[in-house]
């Protein structure tokens, strides 16, 4: 039997101990992988979806809720704001771009967002089929919506009230799909986009001259208000600065308004990640403890096993096996345990995250997936394998100090 075969034979001989060591390392590596994937994917998704947006303007409430609902589409909006806010911001010389969002309805859990074609451009969206909406009740859908619902260009569907499934359906105002977007890897993939006017008309507010897609003056806005008695509203405004001066004065000015609040995505997401970071660091510390505990367990198991089979080692020496070869055989045992635990830990981490993203829709909506690989996982793998080798090397070094004659005499 080769030394490799002998190493695996010894592992099989103490199967329960081997399985427990592998399980302990699997749990530690799996936890580390989940944390790495979660934090890296969440951070990357936050950065991608907030790119090009310096400020979000919405109704008074939680700034973080405003950011999550408007940029990432994972929370309930704080309310609506007057349409006149849009025109006022577009007249501001320090503002470069303002994109309105109108929310409130959904289709099979996918949000219907009233906006402008500039919203698609914000995320680099391109049409895979069809065209951009040109009339009320025409929609462009994201790639994920098309894949999950099977919707095609020309197909009609009925939206439901609310941002989740189960709301009352707007049966008398069906939408028509006029375009499908290519995948962007952003929030755009899971949205149904239409004009702001379409959202108004679905809710009986009508279509006015004060369109959100044009920059009208105060006279046109006032005419719209008189025509409808109640001014049309939007849910939020995505603002891009033209001048650094806007970052100093605009948030303070908006927050001083009775109905409005301004939230900076960079500030709120940093705050969110710092809150999540406390829990992530605590879980990471627990995972590191598990991994080191597994290393200690491997050390104890191999040390005990070597003490029990000192006679076998002496016989191998008598039969001509070099101390270095026996040392390598023990190292191989530790490396085999570490390899099995690391491999199963990687599978556990990716599998658990994939199942969580499927079971909890909000995780999936944030773009979390178990199918991607993070470069940091390489360090987890190398660290776990090194730990297995080090844990085996200490007891394995005993083979160089074994007195063959004395050991064989004790073994009689």
TIDOZA-133025 format. One line per 10 residues: their letters; for each residue x negated, y, z negated of N, C-alpha, C. Coordinates in steps of 0.1 Angstrom, whole numbers, plus 2048, in hexadecimal, padded with zeros to 3 digits. Layout:
N
a	X Y Z X Y Z X Y Z | ...
***
This chain:
412
xxxxxxxxxx	7F8 7F4 800 800 800 800 7F7 80C 800 | 7FB 816 808 7F3 823 809 7F6 82B 7FC | 7EE 835 7FA 7F0 83E 7EF 7FD 846 7F0 | 800 849 7FC 80D 850 7FE 819 847 7FA | 818 83B 7FF 823 831 7FB 823 82F 7EC | 817 82F 7E6 817 82D 7D8 81D 838 7D0 | 81A 844 7D5 820 850 7CF 82F 84F 7CF | 835 84C 7DA 844 84B 7DB 849 83F 7D3 | 841 835 7D2 846 829 7CA 847 82D 7BC | 83D 835 7B7 83D 839 7A9 849 843 7A6
xxxxxxxxxx	84D 84B 7B0 858 854 7AF 865 84C 7AF | 866 842 7B7 872 839 7B7 873 831 7AA | 868 82E 7A4 868 826 798 86F 82E 78C | 86D 83B 78C 874 843 782 87E 84C 789 | 887 846 78F 891 84D 798 899 858 790 | 89D 855 784 8A5 85E 77D 89D 86B 779 | 891 869 775 888 874 771 885 87C 77E | 883 875 789 880 87C 796 88C 884 79A | 898 87F 799 8A4 886 79D 8A7 892 795 | 8A4 891 788 8A6 89D 77F 89D 8A8 782
xxxxxxxxxx	890 8A4 785 886 8AF 788 88A 8B6 795 | 88E 8AE 79F 893 8B4 7AC 89F 8BD 7AA | 8A8 8B8 7A2 8B4 8C0 7A0 8B1 8CD 799 | 8A8 8CD 78F 8A5 8D9 788 89E 8E3 792 | 895 8DF 79A 88F 8E7 7A4 899 8EC 7AF | 8A2 8E3 7B3 8AC 8E7 7BD 8B4 8F2 7B8 | 8B9 8F2 7AB 8C1 8FD 7A6 8B9 90A 7A5 | 8AD 909 7A1 8A5 916 7A0 8A2 91C 7AE | 89E 914 7B8 89C 919 7C5 8A9 91D 7CC | 8B3 916 7CA 8C0 919 7D0 8C5 927 7CB
xxxxxxxxxx	8C4 929 7BD 8C8 936 7B8 8C0 942 7BD | 8B2 93F 7BE 8AA 94A 7C4 8AE 94D 7D2 | 8B0 943 7DA 8B4 945 7E8 8C1 94D 7E9 | 8CB 949 7E1 8D8 950 7E2 8D5 95F 7DE | 8CD 962 7D4 8CB 970 7D0 8C4 978 7DB | 8BA 971 7E1 8B2 978 7EC 8BB 97B 7F8 | 8C3 971 7FC 8CC 973 808 8D7 97D 804 | 8DC 97D 7F9 8E7 986 7F5 8E2 994 7F5 | 8D7 997 7EE 8D2 9A5 7ED 8CD 9AA 7FA | 8C6 9A2 802 8C0 9A7 80F 8CB 9A9 819
xxxxxxxxxx	8D5 9A0 81A 8E0 9A1 824 8E9 9AD 820 | 8EC 9AE 813 8F4 9B9 80F 8EE 9C6 811 | 8E1 9C7 80E 8DA 9D4 810 8D9 9D8 81F | 8D6 9CD 827 8D5 9D0 836 8E2 9D4 83B | 8ED 9CE 837 8FA 9D1 83C 8FF 9DF 837 | 8FC 9E3 82B 8FF 9F0 826 8F7 9FB 82F | 8EB 9F8 832 8E3 A01 83A 8E8 A02 848 | 8EB 9F7 84E 8F0 9F8 85C 8FE 9FF 85D | 907 9FC 854 914 A02 855 915 A11 851 | 90A A15 84A 90A A23 846 901 A2C 84F
xxxxxxxxxx	8FB A26 859 8F2 A2D 862 8FA A37 86A | 8F5 A44 86A 8FC A4E 871 906 A55 86A | 908 A52 85D 913 A59 855 90C A5F 849 | 90C A6C 848 906 A73 83C 910 A75 831 | 91D A76 834 927 A7A 82A 934 A74 82E | 93C A6F 824 949 A6B 826 953 A74 81F | 95D A79 825 966 A82 81F 974 A7B 81E | 97A A7B 812 987 A74 810 98E A7A 805 | 998 A73 800 9A1 A78 7F5 999 A76 7E8 | 99D A7E 7DE 997 A7D 7D1 999 A6F 7CB
xxxxxxxxxx	98F A6A 7C4 98E A5D 7BE 980 A59 7BC | 97E A4C 7BD 970 A46 7BB 968 A48 7C7 | 95C A4F 7C6 954 A51 7D2 94F A43 7D8 | 94C A39 7CF 948 A2C 7D4 954 A25 7DB | 960 A27 7D6 96B A21 7DD 96D A27 7EB | 96B A34 7EB 96C A3B 7F8 962 A36 802 | 956 A34 7FE 94B A2E 807 94E A20 80B | 952 A18 801 955 A0A 804 961 A08 80E | 96B A10 80C 977 A0F 814 975 A15 822 | 96D A20 823 96C A27 830 961 A22 839
xxxxxxxxxx	955 A1F 832 94A A1B 83A 949 A0C 83C | 94C A04 831 94B 9F6 831 958 9EE 832 | 963 9F5 831 970 9EF 833 973 9E3 829 | 96F 9E5 81D 970 9DA 813 978 9DE 807 | 97E 9EA 806 985 9EF 7FB 991 9F6 7FF | 999 9FA 7F6 9A6 A02 7F9 9A2 A10 7FA | 9A7 A18 803 9A4 A26 804 9A9 A2E 7F8 | 9A3 A39 7F5 9A7 A41 7EA 9B3 A49 7ED | 9B8 A4A 7FA 9C3 A52 7FD 9C1 A58 80B | 9C9 A62 80E 9C8 A69 81B 9C5 A78 819
xxxxxxxxxx	9C0 A7E 823 9BD A8C 823 9C3 A93 82F | 9C5 AA1 82E 9CC AA8 839 9C3 AA8 845 | 9CA AA7 851 9C2 AA7 85D 9BB AB4 860 | 9BF ABF 85A 9B9 ACC 85B 9AA ACC 856 | 9A7 AC2 84D 99A AC1 848 990 ABD 854 | 995 AB5 85D 98D AB2 869 989 ABE 871 | 992 AC6 874 98F AD2 87C 986 ADC 874 | 988 ADD 867 980 AE6 85F 971 AE1 85F | 96F AD4 85E 961 ACF 85E 95B AD0 86C | 963 ACE 876 95D ACF 884 959 ADE 887
xxxxxxxxxx	95F AE7 880 95C AF5 883 94F AF9 87B | 94B AF1 871 940 AF4 869 933 AF3 872 | 92B AFD 873 91F AFC 87B 914 AF3 876 | 915 AEF 869 90A AE6 864 90E AD7 866 | 91A AD5 86B 91F AC7 86D 91D AC3 87C | 917 AB8 87E 915 AB3 88C 920 AAB 891 | 926 AA2 889 930 A99 88E 93A A95 883 | 947 A95 886 951 A90 87C 95A A86 884 | 95B A7A 87E 963 A6F 883 96E A6C 87A | 97B A6E 87E 986 A6B 875 989 A5C 874
xxxxxxxxxx	98E A57 869 993 A49 868 9A1 A4A 862 | 9AA A42 867 9B8 A41 862 9BA A32 85F | 9BD A2F 853 9BF A21 84F 9CC A1E 849 | 9D0 A12 847 9DC A0E 841 9E3 A01 845 | 9DF 9FD 851 9E5 9F1 857 9DA 9E6 85A | 9DF 9DA 85D 9D5 9CF 860 9DC 9C5 869 | 9D4 9BC 86E 9D9 9B1 876 9D1 9A4 872 | 9D8 99B 86B 9D2 98E 866 9C6 991 85E | 9C7 99C 856 9BD 99F 84C 9B2 9A9 852 | 9B2 9AB 85F 9A9 9B4 865 9AF 9C2 866
xxxxxxxxxx	9A7 9CC 862 9AC 9DA 860 9AE 9E0 86E | 9B9 9E7 86F 9BC 9F0 87B 9B8 9FE 877 | 9AE A03 87E 9A8 A10 87B 9AB A1A 887 | 9B2 A25 883 9B4 A30 88D 9A7 A39 88D | 9A2 A3B 898 996 A44 899 994 A49 8A7 | 987 A4B 8AB 984 A50 8B8 979 A47 8BE | 977 A48 8CB 96C A40 8D1 95E A43 8CB | 95D A4E 8C5 950 A52 8BF 94D A48 8B3 | 957 A42 8AD 955 A38 8A3 94F A2C 8A8 | 952 A28 8B4 94C A1C 8BA 93D A20 8BE
xxxxxxxxxx	93B A2C 8C3 92D A30 8C6 924 A30 8BA | 92A A33 8AE 923 A35 8A2 91B A28 89F | 921 A1C 8A2 91B A0F 89F 915 A09 8AC | 914 A10 8B6 90E A0B 8C2 917 A01 8C9 | 924 A02 8C7 92E 9F8 8CD 92E 9F9 8DD | 92F 9EE 8E3 930 9ED 8F2 93C 9E4 8F5 | 943 9E6 900 94E 9DE 904 949 9D1 90A | 94E 9C6 906 94C 9B9 90C 956 9B6 917 | 962 9BC 915 96D 9BA 91E 977 9C6 91D | 97E 9C9 927 988 9D3 927 983 9E2 926
xxxxxxxxxx	98B 9EA 91F 988 9F9 91F 98C 9FE 912 | 988 A0B 90F 98C A12 903 99A A16 904 | 9A1 A17 8F8 9AF A1B 8F8 9B1 A29 8FE | 9BC A2B 905 9BF A37 90C 9CD A3C 909 | 9D5 A34 901 9E2 A38 8FE 9E6 A32 8F0 | 9F0 A37 8EA 9F4 A32 8DD 9F7 A23 8DE | 9F4 A1C 8D3 9F6 A0D 8D2 9EC A05 8DA | 9E2 A0B 8E0 9D7 A04 8E6 9CC A02 8DC | 9C5 9F6 8DD 9BB 9F4 8D3 9AF 9ED 8D9 | 9A3 9EF 8D2 997 9E9 8D6 993 9E0 8C9
xxxxxxxxxx	990 9D4 8CB 98E 9CB 8BF 97F 9C7 8BF | 97A 9C5 8B3 96C 9C0 8B0 96B 9B2 8B4 | 95E 9AE 8B6 95B 9A0 8BA 960 996 8B0 | 95F 998 8A3 963 98F 899 972 98D 89A | 979 998 89C 988 997 89C 98C 98F 8A8 | 985 991 8B4 989 989 8C0 986 97B 8BE | 97B 978 8B7 977 96A 8B5 980 963 8AC | 984 969 8A1 98C 963 897 99B 962 89A | 9A0 96C 8A1 9AE 96C 8A5 9B1 967 8B3 | 9A7 966 8BB 9A9 961 8C9 9B0 96C 8D2
xxxxxxxxxx	9B0 979 8CD 9B6 983 8D5 9AE 986 8E2 | 9B5 989 8EC 9AF 98C 8F9 9B4 999 8FF | 9AE 99F 909 9B2 9AB 90F 9C0 9A9 915 | 9C9 9B3 912 9D7 9B2 916 9E0 9AC 90D | 9DB 9A6 902 9E4 99F 8F8 9EA 9A9 8EF | 9F6 9A7 8EB 9FD 9B0 8E2 9FE 9A9 8D4 | 9FE 9B2 8CA 9FF 9AD 8BC A06 9B7 8B3 | A0B 9B3 8A8 A12 9BC 89F A0A 9BD 892 | A07 9CA 88E A00 9CC 882 A09 9CB 876 | A03 9CA 86A A0B 9C9 85E A06 9D4 854
xxxxxxxxxx	A0F 9D9 84C A0C 9E3 843 A03 9DE 838 | 9F9 9E6 835 9EF 9E1 82A 9E2 9DC 831 | 9D8 9DB 828 9CB 9D7 82D 9C8 9C8 82C | 9D2 9C0 828 9D0 9B2 827 9DD 9AB 82D | 9DC 99E 82F 9E7 997 835 9F3 997 82B | 9FF 996 831 A0B 995 829 A14 9A1 829 | A0F 9AC 82F A17 9B9 82E A22 9B9 838 | A2B 9C2 837 A36 9C4 840 A31 9C7 84E | A36 9C0 858 A32 9C2 866 A39 9CD 86D | A31 9D4 875 A37 9DF 87D A3B 9D9 88B
xxxxxxxxxx	A46 9D2 88B A4B 9CB 896 A4E 9D3 8A2 | A52 9E0 8A0 A57 9E8 8AB A4C 9F0 8B1 | A40 9EF 8AC A34 9F6 8B2 A28 9EC 8B4 | A29 9E3 8BD A1E 9DA 8C0 A12 9E1 8C6 | A07 9DC 8C3 9FA 9E1 8C9 9F6 9D8 8D5 | 9EE 9DD 8DE 9E9 9D6 8E9 9DA 9D6 8E9 | 9D4 9CB 8EB 9C5 9CB 8EC 9C1 9CF 8FA | 9B9 9DA 8FA 9B4 9DF 907 9A5 9DD 909 | 99E 9D9 8FE 990 9D7 8FE 98A 9CF 8F3 | 97F 9C8 8F6 978 9C0 8EB 96A 9C4 8EB
xxxxxxxxxx	965 9C6 8DF 957 9CB 8DE 94D 9BF 8DD | 941 9C1 8E1 936 9B8 8DF 932 9B8 8D0 | 92C 9AD 8CB 928 9AD 8BD 91E 9B8 8BA | 91F 9BE 8AE 916 9C9 8AA 90F 9C6 89D | 914 9BB 896 90E 9B9 889 911 9C3 87E | 91C 9CB 881 920 9D5 877 92F 9D3 874 | 934 9DC 86C 943 9DC 869 94C 9DC 875 | 947 9E2 880 94F 9E3 88C 954 9D5 891 | 94C 9CB 88E 950 9BD 893 95D 9B8 88E | 961 9BD 882 96E 9B8 87C 979 9C2 87B
xxxxxxxxxx	978 9CC 884 983 9D6 884 98B 9D6 891 | 997 9DB 890 9A0 9DE 89B 9A1 9ED 89C | 99D 9F2 8A8 99C A01 8A9 9A6 A06 8B2 | 9AC A12 8AF 9B6 A18 8B7 9B5 A27 8B5 | 9BE A2F 8BB 9BD A3D 8B8 9C4 A41 8AB | 9C1 A4C 8A6 9C7 A51 899 9D6 A53 89C | 9D9 A58 8A8 9E7 A5A 8AB 9F0 A4E 8AA | 9E9 A42 8AE 9F1 A36 8AE 9F4 A32 89F | 9EB A34 896 9EE A32 888 9F9 A3B 883 | 9F9 A47 887 A03 A50 883 A11 A4C 888
xxxxxxxxxx	A12 A48 895 A1E A44 89B A24 A37 895 | A1B A2E 892 A20 A22 88B A27 A25 87E | A22 A2F 877 A29 A33 86B A33 A3E 86C | A37 A41 879 A41 A4B 87B A3E A59 87A | A31 A5C 87B A2C A6A 87A A2C A71 887 | A2D A6A 892 A2D A70 89F A20 A74 8A4 | A20 A79 8B1 A14 A7D 8B8 A14 A8C 8BA | A0A A93 8B5 A0A AA2 8B5 9FF AA7 8BE | 9FF AB4 8C0 9F4 ABB 8C7 9E8 ABB 8BE | 9EA ABA 8B1 9DE ABA 8A8 9D7 AAD 8A8
xxxxxxxxxx	9D3 AA8 8B3 9CC A9B 8B5 9BF A9B 8AD | 9BC A8F 8A7 9B0 A8D 8A1 9A4 A8C 8AB | 9A8 A89 8B7 99D A87 8C1 999 A94 8C8 | 99E A9F 8C4 99A AAC 8CA 998 AB6 8BF | 98F ABF 8C2 98D AC9 8B7 995 AD6 8BA | 9A1 AD7 8B4 9AA AE2 8B7 9A8 AED 8AC | 9AC AF8 8B0 9AB B03 8A7 9B6 B04 89C | 9B5 B0D 893 9BF B0E 888 9CD B10 88D | 9CF B17 899 9DC B19 89E 9E3 B0C 8A2 | 9DB B04 8A9 9E1 AF7 8AD 9E4 AEE 8A1
xxxxxxxxxx	9DB AEF 897 9DE AE7 88B 9EA AEC 884 | 9EC AF9 883 9F8 AFE 87C A05 AFB 884 | A04 AFB 891 A0F AF7 89A A13 AE9 897 | A09 AE0 895 A0B AD2 893 A13 AD1 885 | A0E AD8 87C A15 AD7 86E A23 ADC 86F | A25 AE7 876 A33 AEC 877 A3C AE2 87E | A36 ADB 889 A3F AD2 891 A43 AC6 888 | A3A AC2 880 A3D AB5 878 A40 AB8 86A | A40 AC4 865 A43 AC8 858 A39 AC2 84E | A34 AB6 850 A2A AB0 848 A1D AAE 850
xxxxxxxxxx	A12 AB4 84C A06 AB3 854 A01 AA4 855 | 9FE AA0 861 9F8 A92 862 9EB A91 85A | 9E9 A85 856 9DD A82 84D 9D4 A78 853 | 9C8 A78 84E 9BE A6D 851 9B9 A68 844 | 9B3 A5C 844 9AE A56 838 9A0 A5B 834 | 997 A5C 83D 98A A61 83A 983 A67 846 | 978 A6E 844 970 A75 84E 962 A71 84C | 95C A6C 857 94E A68 857 946 A74 85D | 93D A7A 855 936 A86 858 927 A83 85B | 922 A89 865 914 A8A 868 90F A98 868
xxxxxxxxxx	904 A9B 860 8FF AA9 85F 8F8 AAD 86C | 8F9 ABA 86F 8F1 AC0 879 8E5 AC7 873 | 8E7 ACC 867 8DC AD4 860 8DA ACE 852 | 8CE ACE 84D 8CC ACA 83F 8D3 AD3 835 | 8D7 ADF 839 8DE AE7 830 8EC AE1 82D | 8F2 AD9 836 8FE AD3 833 8FE ACA 827 | 8F3 AC3 825 8F1 ABA 81A 8F1 AC1 80C | 8EE ACE 80D 8ED AD6 800 8FB ADC 7FD | 901 AE1 807 90E AE9 804 91B AE1 807 | 91B AD8 810 928 AD2 815 92E AC9 80A
xxxxxxxxxx	926 AC0 804 92D AB7 7F9 933 ABF 7EE | 92B ACA 7EA 930 AD2 7DE 93C AD9 7E2 | 93D ADF 7EF 948 AE6 7F3 955 ADD 7F4 | 953 AD1 7FA 95E AC8 7FB 963 AC3 7EE | 95B AC0 7E5 95F ABB 7D8 966 AC5 7D0 | 964 AD2 7D3 96B ADD 7CC 97A ADE 7D1 | 97D AD7 7DC 98B AD8 7E1 994 ACF 7D8 | 9A0 AD2 7D7 9A9 ACB 7CE 9AC ABC 7D3 | 9AD ABB 7E0 9B1 AAD 7E6 9A6 AA5 7EB | 99A AAB 7EC 98F AA5 7F3 983 AA1 7EA
xxxxxxxxxx	97C A97 7EF 96F A93 7E9 966 A8F 7F4 | 959 A91 7F1 94E A8E 7FA 945 A84 7F3 | 942 A79 7FA 939 A6F 7F5 92E A6C 7FF | 921 A6C 7FA 916 A69 802 913 A5A 802 | 913 A53 80D 911 A45 80D 904 A41 807 | 8F9 A48 809 8EC A44 804 8EC A44 7F4 | 8F3 A4E 7EF 8F4 A4F 7E0 8FC A44 7DA | 908 A42 7E0 911 A38 7DA 90C A2A 7DC | 906 A27 7E7 901 A19 7E9 8F5 A17 7E0 | 8EC A21 7DE 8E1 A1F 7D5 8E6 A1C 7C7
xxxxxxxxxx	8F1 A23 7C3 8F7 A21 7B6 8FD A13 7B5 | 903 A0F 7C0 909 A01 7C0 8FE 9F7 7BF | 8F4 9F8 7C7 8E9 9EE 7C7 8E2 9EE 7B9 | 8E1 9F9 7B3 8DB 9FA 7A5 8E3 9F2 79B | 8F1 9F3 79C 8F9 9EC 794 8F9 9DD 796 | 8F9 9D9 7A3 8F7 9CB 7A7 8EA 9C6 7A3 | 8E0 9CF 7A4 8D2 9CB 7A1 8D0 9C5 793 | 8D7 9CA 789 8D6 9C5 77C 8DA 9B7 77B | 8E5 9B3 781 8EA 9A5 781 8E0 99D 78A | 8DC 9A2 795 8D3 99A 79E 8C6 997 797
xxxxxxxxxx	8C0 9A1 790 8B4 99F 789 8B5 995 77E | 8C0 995 777 8C3 98C 76C 8C4 97E 772 | 8CB 97C 77D 8CC 96F 783 8BF 96B 789 | 8B7 974 78E 8AA 970 794 8A1 96B 788 | 8A2 972 77D 89A 96D 771 89E 95F 76D | 8AB 95C 76D 8AF 94F 76A 8AA 945 774 | 8AA 949 781 8A6 93F 78B 897 93D 789 | 88F 947 787 881 945 784 87E 93C 778 | 886 93E 76E 885 935 762 888 926 766 | 892 924 76E 895 917 773 88A 911 77B
xxxxxxxxxx	884 919 783 879 913 78C 86D 910 783 | 869 918 77A 85E 915 771 861 90A 767 | 86E 909 763 872 8FD 75B 870 8F0 763 | 874 8F1 770 872 8E5 778 864 8E1 77A | 85B 8EC 77B 84D 8E9 77C 847 8E3 770 | 84C 8E8 764 848 8E2 757 84D 8D3 756 | 859 8D1 75B 85F 8C4 75B 856 8BA 763 | 852 8BF 76F 84A 8B7 778 83D 8B3 771 | 837 8BE 76B 82A 8BC 764 82C 8B1 759 | 836 8B2 751 838 8A9 746 83B 89A 74B
xxxxxxxxxx	843 89A 756 846 88D 75B 83A 886 761 | 831 88D 768 825 887 76E 81B 884 764 | 81A 88D 75A 810 88A 74F 814 87D 747 | 821 87C 744 825 870 73D 824 864 746 | 827 865 753 826 85A 75C 817 855 75D | 80E 85F 75E 800 85B 75F 7FB 854 753 | 800 859 747 7FC 852 73B 800 844 73A | 80D 842 740 812 834 740 80C 82B 74A | 806 830 754 800 828 75E 7F1 829 760 | 7EB 82C 754 7DC 82D 755 7D6 820 759
xxxxxxxxxx	7DC 815 755 7D7 808 759 7D7 807 768 | 7E2 80B 76E 7E3 80A 77D 7D8 813 784 | 7D6 81F 77E 7CC 827 784 7BE 821 783 | 7BB 81A 777 7AE 814 776 7AD 808 780 | 7B8 801 782 7B7 7F6 78C 7B5 7FB 79A | 7BB 807 79D 7B8 80D 7AA 7AA 811 7AB | 7A4 815 7A0 795 819 7A1 78D 80C 7A3 | 790 801 79C 789 7F5 79E 78A 7F0 7AC | 796 7F2 7B2 798 7ED 7C0 791 7F6 7CA | 78B 801 7C6 783 809 7CF 789 817 7D2
xxxxxxxxxx	795 81A 7CC 79B 827 7CE 792 832 7C8 | 78F 83D 7CF 787 848 7CA 790 850 7C1 | 78A 856 7B7 792 85F 7AE 799 86A 7B5 | 792 870 7C0 799 87A 7C8 7A5 875 7CF | 7A5 869 7D3 7B1 863 7DA 7BD 861 7D0 | 7B9 85D 7C4 7C4 85B 7BA 7C9 869 7B6 | 7C0 873 7B5 7C4 881 7B2 7CE 886 7BC | 7CB 883 7C9 7D3 887 7D4 7E1 880 7D3 | 7E1 874 7CF 7EE 86C 7CE 7F7 872 7C3 | 7F1 877 7B8 7F9 87D 7AE 7FE 88B 7B3
xxxxxxxxxx	7F5 892 7B9 7F9 89F 7BF 805 89D 7C9 | 804 892 7D0 80F 890 7DA 81C 88D 7D3 | 81C 887 7C8 828 885 7C0 82E 893 7BC | 826 89C 7B7 82B 8A9 7B3 830 8B0 7C0 | 829 8AF 7CB 82C 8B7 7D7 839 8B1 7DD | 83B 8A4 7DB 847 89D 7E0 854 8A2 7D8 | 852 8A3 7CB 85D 8A8 7C3 860 8B7 7C6 | 855 8BF 7C8 858 8CD 7CB 85E 8CF 7D9 | 85A 8C7 7E3 85F 8C8 7F0 86E 8C4 7F0 | 871 8B9 7E9 87F 8B5 7E9 888 8C0 7E2
xxxxxxxxxx	883 8C5 7D7 88B 8CF 7D0 88C 8DC 7D7 | 881 8E0 7DE 882 8EC 7E6 88B 8EB 7F2 | 88A 8DF 7F9 893 8DD 805 8A2 8DD 801 | 8A5 8D6 7F6 8B3 8D6 7F2 8B7 8E3 7EC | 8AE 8EB 7E6 8B1 8F8 7E1 8B4 902 7EC | 8AD 901 7F7 8B0 909 803 8BD 906 809 | 8C0 8F9 80A 8CD 8F5 80F 8D8 8F9 806 | 8D6 8F8 7F8 8E0 8FC 7EF 8E3 90B 7F0 | 8D8 914 7F0 8DA 922 7F1 8E1 927 7FD | 8DD 922 809 8E4 926 815 8F2 920 816
xxxxxxxxxx	8F4 914 811 901 90E 812 90B 915 808 | 906 918 7FC 90F 91F 7F2 913 92C 7F7 | 90A 934 7FD 90D 941 802 917 940 80E | 915 936 817 91E 935 822 92C 931 81D | 92D 928 813 93A 925 80D 941 931 806 | 939 939 7FF 93E 944 7F8 944 94E 802 | 93C 951 80D 941 95A 817 94E 956 81E | 94F 948 81F 95C 943 825 967 944 81B | 964 941 80E 96F 940 804 973 94E 800 | 96A 958 800 96E 966 7FB 96C 96F 807
xxxxxxxxxx	977 974 80C 978 97B 818 96F 988 817 | 96E 98E 80C 967 99B 80B 958 998 80D | 953 98D 808 945 989 80B 942 988 819 | 94B 981 820 94A 980 82F 94B 98D 836 | 954 996 831 955 9A3 837 949 9AB 835 | 941 9A9 82B 935 9B0 829 92A 9AB 831 | 92C 9A0 839 922 99B 842 919 991 83B | 91C 98C 82F 914 982 829 916 974 830 | 90B 96D 832 90B 961 839 900 958 834 | 902 94B 834 8F8 941 830 8F0 93C 83C
xxxxxxxxxx	8F3 941 848 8ED 93D 854 8E0 944 858 | 8DD 94F 851 8D1 957 854 8C6 953 84B | 8B9 955 84F 8AD 952 847 8A6 95F 843 | 8A3 961 837 89B 96D 833 88D 96A 831 | 884 972 836 875 970 834 871 96D 826 | 878 973 81C 874 971 80E 875 963 80A | 87D 95B 811 87F 94D 80E 872 945 80F | 869 94A 818 85C 943 81A 854 944 80D | 855 94F 806 84E 950 7F9 854 947 7EE | 861 945 7EF 867 93C 7E5 863 92E 7E8
xxxxxxxxxx	862 92A 7F5 85E 91D 7F8 84F 91A 7F4 | 846 924 7F8 838 922 7F4 836 922 7E5 | 83E 92B 7DE 83C 92B 7CF 841 91E 7C9 | 84C 918 7CE 851 90C 7C8 847 900 7CB | 842 900 7D7 839 8F5 7DB 82C 8F6 7D3 | 827 903 7D1 81B 905 7C9 81D 901 7BB | 829 904 7B6 82C 900 7A8 82B 8F1 7A6 | 831 8EA 7B0 830 8DB 7AF 822 8D6 7B0 | 81A 8DC 7B8 80C 8D7 7B9 804 8DA 7AC | 806 8E6 7A6 7FF 8EA 79A 804 8E1 78E
xxxxxxxxxx	811 8DE 78E 816 8D6 783 811 8C8 784 | 80E 8C3 790 808 8B6 792 7F9 8B5 790 | 7F2 8C1 793 7E4 8C1 793 7DE 8BF 785 | 7E5 8C5 77B 7E0 8C4 76D 7E0 8B6 768 | 7EB 8AE 769 7EA 8A0 764 7E1 898 76E | 7E1 89C 77B 7D9 894 785 7CA 895 782 | 7C6 8A0 77C 7B7 8A1 779 7B2 897 76F | 7BB 891 768 7B7 887 75E 7B1 87B 764 | 7B4 878 771 7AE 86C 778 79F 86D 778 | 799 879 778 78B 87A 779 784 876 76C
xxxxxxxxxx	78C 876 761 786 873 754 789 866 74F | 790 85D 757 794 850 752 788 847 751 | 786 840 746 77C 836 744 782 829 748 | 77D 823 753 783 817 759 783 80C 74F | 777 809 74A 775 7FD 741 77E 7FF 734 | 77E 80A 72E 786 80C 722 795 80B 725 | 799 811 730 7A7 810 734 7AC 802 736 | 7A4 7FA 73E 7A8 7ED 741 7A8 7E4 734 | 79F 7E7 72B 79F 7E0 71E 7AB 7E2 716 | 7B0 7EF 716 7BC 7F3 70E 7C8 7ED 715
xx	7C8 7EB 722 7D3 7E6 72A 7D6 7D7 728 | 7CC 7D0 722 7CD 7C1 720 7D8 7BE 716
***
